Amino acid sequence: MARRPGPLEGLVGVEGGCPLRVLITGADGYIGSVLAPLLIARGHDVAGLDTGYFRDASLGASTDPAFPTLDKDLRRVTRDDMAGFDAVVHLAGLSNDALGQISRRVTYDVNHTGSVRLASLARDAGVPRFVYSSSCSVYGRSDRDVVDEQSPTDPQTDYAVCKVLDEREITDLATGAFSPTFLRNATAYGASPRMRFDLVVNDLAAAARTTGRIAMRSDGTPWRPIVHVLDICEAFAATLEAPRERIHNQVINVGRNDDNHQIRDIATCLAEVFPGCATSFGAADPDQRSYRVNFDRIGTVLPGFRCRWSLRPGAEQLRDFYEQVSLTAETYGFRAFTRQRQLRYLLDTGQIDEDFYWTGPGRR
Ligand SMILES: NC(=O)c1ccc[n+]([C@@H]2O[C@H](COP(=O)([O-])OP(=O)(O)OC[C@H]3O[C@@H](n4cnc5c(N)ncnc54)[C@H](O)[C@@H]3O)[C@@H](O)[C@H]2O)c1
């Protein structure tokens, strides 16, 4: 059985012993709330920026930021907000394939126009590194057996189209003084204080715990690459700490070759890890996204990096995490852990307007 890594095992420390001043956009999100403490533990000086759509809920560890956070919409960021940073890690956005269904227009406005503008401001402010959180969903429904960074993209959703457009336009901003890097993350899973139950492994594991059943409406045949949230965060850290010439304008898939799974195999693994859990499958899924991804390149560009987690120990971590926080069906069903539901709630209650700006006083 695969061994579970310790929380900070394998960290290599700050490159050249020099801490970086890092601005994390989306610091309050699923990945950001794991990344910020990880970078702080490595000696970096972290600041966050987030508009706070999902602050209604957290799970487990305290989410009180031990670092300064600017409460601001990324569409309203100014050049001065970016000044003085050595790097921006850009995580903020309407962050999953389904969110485009609420508003296509706002998805493009935030994820595409807002992201390219942010990169451009970072460059103008003299920030040398810009690490963009892209996604393996740019590969979409691929007819090829296994896709890699050289393969054509085939985005199937507005979310994924924005990722492709952002990569294309931000790459054009690269100069000798501005180095963007594009990390195409597999679908994340694993414990985070800002838990998301709209991610397949987290969701199925929560169903296993709270209902004792994984009842899939689909047949579970599509392939998805998955990656533990801690491995994503270590990939961001390794990118920040790598010599600039190594990561300048590079596209890198983040994940591991043996964590491409058919969703039904993920369900089966979880049913083994959660005692007494039953599984059932439905008909073929109308969601045709299916792809297997090759992750060889990350080990070449970032030689110190390798994913330390894989599905089985990651599933066991989720089981233990859900036990530790006493996850109930009520918590699993709470809107703020599922992005589409939380944004619909904020819209329906008038807390954000049709452009997804906060309506209340003092919110930016
Ligand atoms: N989680 C995954 O499986 C995964 C996989 C591949 C890529 N990514 C990418 O990584 C990034 C982070 O993902 P995540 O899972 O942490 O997402 P998340 O939704 O948990 O966090 C995103 C954060 O961005 C903030 N935000 C949204 N719109 C904003 C705006 N206009 N201005 C300021 N802040 C705003 C939200 O409040 C939230 O805290 C995203 O770009 C996502 O597309 C995620």
The ligand as an SDF file (V2000), in Angstrom:
LIG
                    3D

 44 48  0  0  0  0  0  0  0  0999 V2000
   -9.5170   22.9970   -7.8760 N   0  0  0  0  0  0  0  0  0  0  0  0
   -9.1760   22.4100   -9.0170 C   0  0  0  0  0  0  0  0  0  0  0  0
   -9.4600   21.2220   -9.2540 O   0  0  0  0  0  0  0  0  0  0  0  0
   -8.4190   23.1650  -10.0610 C   0  0  0  0  0  0  0  0  0  0  0  0
   -7.8570   22.4370  -11.1160 C   0  0  0  0  0  0  0  0  0  0  0  0
   -7.1860   23.1380  -12.1020 C   0  0  0  0  0  0  0  0  0  0  0  0
   -7.0800   24.5100  -12.0210 C   0  0  0  0  0  0  0  0  0  0  0  0
   -7.6390   25.1850  -10.9820 N   0  0  0  0  0  0  0  0  0  0  0  0
   -7.5130   26.6370  -10.9520 C   0  0  0  0  0  0  0  0  0  0  0  0
   -6.8600   27.0350   -9.7540 O   0  0  0  0  0  0  0  0  0  0  0  0
   -7.3950   28.2840   -9.3080 C   0  0  0  0  0  0  0  0  0  0  0  0
   -7.8800   28.1460   -7.8700 C   0  0  0  0  0  0  0  0  0  0  0  0
   -8.8300   27.0970   -7.7850 O   0  0  0  0  0  0  0  0  0  0  0  0
   -9.6320   26.8100   -6.4580 P   0  0  0  0  0  0  0  0  0  0  0  0
  -10.1200   25.4130   -6.5830 O   0  0  0  0  0  0  0  0  0  0  0  0
   -8.8370   27.2020   -5.2880 O   0  0  0  0  0  0  0  0  0  0  0  0
  -10.8730   27.7910   -6.6360 O   0  0  0  0  0  0  0  0  0  0  0  0
  -11.8290   28.4360   -5.5040 P   0  0  0  0  0  0  0  0  0  0  0  0
  -13.1120   28.7420   -6.2010 O   0  0  0  0  0  0  0  0  0  0  0  0
  -11.8680   27.5870   -4.3120 O   0  0  0  0  0  0  0  0  0  0  0  0
  -11.0820   29.7790   -5.1590 O   0  0  0  0  0  0  0  0  0  0  0  0
  -11.0770   30.8630   -6.0110 C   0  0  0  0  0  0  0  0  0  0  0  0
  -11.0510   32.1150   -5.1470 C   0  0  0  0  0  0  0  0  0  0  0  0
  -11.0930   33.2320   -6.0420 O   0  0  0  0  0  0  0  0  0  0  0  0
  -11.9390   34.2150   -5.4760 C   0  0  0  0  0  0  0  0  0  0  0  0
  -12.4820   35.0280   -6.5620 N   0  0  0  0  0  0  0  0  0  0  0  0
  -13.3540   34.6540   -7.5160 C   0  0  0  0  0  0  0  0  0  0  0  0
  -13.6220   35.6770   -8.3380 N   0  0  0  0  0  0  0  0  0  0  0  0
  -12.8870   36.7250   -7.8840 C   0  0  0  0  0  0  0  0  0  0  0  0
  -12.7510   38.0570   -8.3030 C   0  0  0  0  0  0  0  0  0  0  0  0
  -13.4320   38.5650   -9.3520 N   0  0  0  0  0  0  0  0  0  0  0  0
  -11.9060   38.8730   -7.6260 N   0  0  0  0  0  0  0  0  0  0  0  0
  -11.2200   38.4120   -6.5350 C   0  0  0  0  0  0  0  0  0  0  0  0
  -11.3370   37.1460   -6.0840 N   0  0  0  0  0  0  0  0  0  0  0  0
  -12.1610   36.3150   -6.7600 C   0  0  0  0  0  0  0  0  0  0  0  0
  -13.0180   33.4440   -4.7420 C   0  0  0  0  0  0  0  0  0  0  0  0
  -13.6130   34.2400   -3.7050 O   0  0  0  0  0  0  0  0  0  0  0  0
  -12.2460   32.2310   -4.2180 C   0  0  0  0  0  0  0  0  0  0  0  0
  -11.8410   32.4110   -2.8800 O   0  0  0  0  0  0  0  0  0  0  0  0
   -8.4980   28.6440  -10.2950 C   0  0  0  0  0  0  0  0  0  0  0  0
   -7.9680   29.4980  -11.2740 O   0  0  0  0  0  0  0  0  0  0  0  0
   -8.8550   27.3300  -10.9270 C   0  0  0  0  0  0  0  0  0  0  0  0
   -9.3640   27.5090  -12.2190 O   0  0  0  0  0  0  0  0  0  0  0  0
   -8.3060   24.5520   -9.9830 C   0  0  0  0  0  0  0  0  0  0  0  0
  1  2  1  0
  2  3  2  0
  2  4  1  0
  4  5  1  0
  4 44  2  0
  5  6  2  0
  6  7  1  0
  7  8  2  0
  8  9  1  0
  8 44  1  0
  9 10  1  0
  9 42  1  0
 10 11  1  0
 11 12  1  0
 11 40  1  0
 12 13  1  0
 13 14  1  0
 14 15  2  0
 14 16  1  0
 14 17  1  0
 17 18  1  0
 18 19  2  0
 18 20  1  0
 18 21  1  0
 21 22  1  0
 22 23  1  0
 23 24  1  0
 23 38  1  0
 24 25  1  0
 25 26  1  0
 25 36  1  0
 26 27  1  0
 26 35  1  0
 27 28  2  0
 28 29  1  0
 29 30  1  0
 29 35  2  0
 30 31  1  0
 30 32  2  0
 32 33  1  0
 33 34  2  0
 34 35  1  0
 36 37  1  0
 36 38  1  0
 38 39  1  0
 40 41  1  0
 40 42  1  0
 42 43  1  0
M  CHG  2   8   1  16  -1
M  END
$$$$
